[in-house]
Amino acid sequence: MINEKKYQEEVRSVLCGSKRVTVRNLTPVCAKEEKIKAKTRINQTLYEVFSKYG
């Protein structure tokens, strides 16, 4: 079975000088558990980096 990730898409167009620039932001849609697990992993990594160099 292939695990397909779903993404929420946000599209914005702005004028930059005389040109139109389109920015497409894709945010993964995750279960609450996955978000908590990712946040914990990021926090642990940041703690290790800052405690090493702080």
C-alpha positions as CSV (number, residue, x, y, z in Angstrom):
1,M,0.0,0.0,0.0
2,I,1.3,3.4,-0.9
3,N,1.2,6.1,1.8
4,E,0.0,9.2,0.0
5,K,0.3,12.5,1.9
6,K,-2.3,15.1,1.5
7,Y,-1.5,18.8,1.4
8,Q,-3.4,22.0,2.0
9,E,-2.6,24.4,-0.8
10,E,-2.5,28.2,-0.3
11,V,-1.9,30.3,-3.4
12,R,-1.2,34.1,-3.4
13,S,-0.4,36.4,-6.3
14,V,1.2,39.8,-5.8
15,L,2.6,42.4,-8.1
16,C,6.3,43.0,-7.9
17,G,7.1,46.0,-10.0
18,S,5.3,45.3,-13.3
19,K,5.4,41.5,-12.9
20,R,2.9,39.2,-11.2
21,V,4.5,36.7,-8.9
22,T,2.5,33.6,-7.7
23,V,3.5,31.9,-4.5
24,R,2.1,28.4,-3.8
25,N,2.4,27.2,-0.2
26,L,1.8,23.5,0.4
27,T,1.2,22.4,4.0
28,P,1.0,18.7,4.9
29,V,-2.2,17.6,6.4
30,C,-1.2,15.3,9.3
31,A,-3.0,13.5,12.1
32,K,-2.7,15.0,15.6
33,E,-0.3,12.2,16.7
34,E,2.0,12.9,13.8
35,K,2.1,16.6,14.5
36,I,3.0,16.0,18.2
37,K,5.6,13.4,17.2
38,A,7.2,15.8,14.7
39,K,7.1,18.7,17.2
40,T,8.8,16.6,19.9
41,R,11.5,15.5,17.5
42,I,12.2,19.1,16.4
43,N,12.3,20.3,20.0
44,Q,14.7,17.6,21.0
45,T,17.0,18.3,18.1
46,L,16.9,22.1,18.9
47,Y,17.7,21.3,22.6
48,E,20.7,19.2,21.6
49,V,22.1,21.9,19.3
50,F,21.6,24.8,21.7
51,S,22.9,22.8,24.7
52,K,26.0,21.9,22.7
53,Y,26.8,25.4,21.5
54,G,25.1,27.5,24.3
